Amino acid sequence: MSTDEDDDQPVTIECVHHGSCVAAVLCVHLLRKDGESVGFVENSAVPHDLQAWCRACENKYAEEGEMTEAFRAFHQMVVVCTHCYEDARLRHNVPAH
């Protein structure tokens, strides 16, 4: 990962699929590509600070009440590029009924 000294600049990563891109954060469960939606809970919609986790992580966070070590172990944060983040959002987002 790289960052500019200016705090307004986004952090970038080198994605194996998309090249140099702005970084985003997902839980490990959102990397699933087996067709089963795990839900997509966006925690930050700030363009240069995208963060999301699945329904199970949302439930674990509610159970723990904060970002405990147990939550972090369950969540297993993964840094991805914004294109991979969008792919996960489209794959796992469940429309409201």
Contacts in CASP RR format, 6 or more apart in sequence:
PFRMAT RR
TARGET T0000
AUTHOR 0000-0000-0000
METHOD contacts of the structure
MODEL  1
MSTDEDDDQPVTIECVHHGSCVAAVLCVHLLRKDGESVGFVENSAVPHDL
QAWCRACENKYAEEGEMTEAFRAFHQMVVVCTHCYEDARLRHNVPAH
1 11 0 8 1.000
1 12 0 8 1.000
1 13 0 8 1.000
1 23 0 8 1.000
1 79 0 8 1.000
2 11 0 8 1.000
2 12 0 8 1.000
2 13 0 8 1.000
3 9 0 8 1.000
3 10 0 8 1.000
3 11 0 8 1.000
3 12 0 8 1.000
9 48 0 8 1.000
10 22 0 8 1.000
10 23 0 8 1.000
10 47 0 8 1.000
10 48 0 8 1.000
11 22 0 8 1.000
11 23 0 8 1.000
11 48 0 8 1.000
12 20 0 8 1.000
12 21 0 8 1.000
12 22 0 8 1.000
12 23 0 8 1.000
13 20 0 8 1.000
13 21 0 8 1.000
13 23 0 8 1.000
13 79 0 8 1.000
13 80 0 8 1.000
13 81 0 8 1.000
14 20 0 8 1.000
15 21 0 8 1.000
15 80 0 8 1.000
15 81 0 8 1.000
15 83 0 8 1.000
15 84 0 8 1.000
17 81 0 8 1.000
17 83 0 8 1.000
17 84 0 8 1.000
18 81 0 8 1.000
18 83 0 8 1.000
18 84 0 8 1.000
19 81 0 8 1.000
21 81 0 8 1.000
21 82 0 8 1.000
21 83 0 8 1.000
22 48 0 8 1.000
22 81 0 8 1.000
22 82 0 8 1.000
23 79 0 8 1.000
23 80 0 8 1.000
23 81 0 8 1.000
23 82 0 8 1.000
24 50 0 8 1.000
24 51 0 8 1.000
24 52 0 8 1.000
24 79 0 8 1.000
24 80 0 8 1.000
24 81 0 8 1.000
24 82 0 8 1.000
24 84 0 8 1.000
24 85 0 8 1.000
25 50 0 8 1.000
25 51 0 8 1.000
25 52 0 8 1.000
25 77 0 8 1.000
25 78 0 8 1.000
25 79 0 8 1.000
25 80 0 8 1.000
26 51 0 8 1.000
26 52 0 8 1.000
26 53 0 8 1.000
26 77 0 8 1.000
26 78 0 8 1.000
26 80 0 8 1.000
26 84 0 8 1.000
26 85 0 8 1.000
26 88 0 8 1.000
27 52 0 8 1.000
27 53 0 8 1.000
27 54 0 8 1.000
27 57 0 8 1.000
27 75 0 8 1.000
27 76 0 8 1.000
27 77 0 8 1.000
27 78 0 8 1.000
28 75 0 8 1.000
28 76 0 8 1.000
28 77 0 8 1.000
28 78 0 8 1.000
29 38 0 8 1.000
29 53 0 8 1.000
29 54 0 8 1.000
29 56 0 8 1.000
29 57 0 8 1.000
30 38 0 8 1.000
30 40 0 8 1.000
30 52 0 8 1.000
30 53 0 8 1.000
30 54 0 8 1.000
30 78 0 8 1.000
30 88 0 8 1.000
30 92 0 8 1.000
31 78 0 8 1.000
31 80 0 8 1.000
31 88 0 8 1.000
32 38 0 8 1.000
32 92 0 8 1.000
33 91 0 8 1.000
35 91 0 8 1.000
37 91 0 8 1.000
37 92 0 8 1.000
37 93 0 8 1.000
37 94 0 8 1.000
38 54 0 8 1.000
38 55 0 8 1.000
38 56 0 8 1.000
38 92 0 8 1.000
39 54 0 8 1.000
39 55 0 8 1.000
39 92 0 8 1.000
39 93 0 8 1.000
39 94 0 8 1.000
40 52 0 8 1.000
40 54 0 8 1.000
40 88 0 8 1.000
40 89 0 8 1.000
40 92 0 8 1.000
40 93 0 8 1.000
40 94 0 8 1.000
41 52 0 8 1.000
41 53 0 8 1.000
41 54 0 8 1.000
41 55 0 8 1.000
41 57 0 8 1.000
41 58 0 8 1.000
42 50 0 8 1.000
42 51 0 8 1.000
42 52 0 8 1.000
42 89 0 8 1.000
43 51 0 8 1.000
43 52 0 8 1.000
43 53 0 8 1.000
44 50 0 8 1.000
44 51 0 8 1.000
50 82 0 8 1.000
50 85 0 8 1.000
52 85 0 8 1.000
52 88 0 8 1.000
52 89 0 8 1.000
53 61 0 8 1.000
53 75 0 8 1.000
54 92 0 8 1.000
56 74 0 8 1.000
57 71 0 8 1.000
57 74 0 8 1.000
57 75 0 8 1.000
60 70 0 8 1.000
60 71 0 8 1.000
60 74 0 8 1.000
60 75 0 8 1.000
61 67 0 8 1.000
61 71 0 8 1.000
64 70 0 8 1.000
64 71 0 8 1.000
80 88 0 8 1.000
END
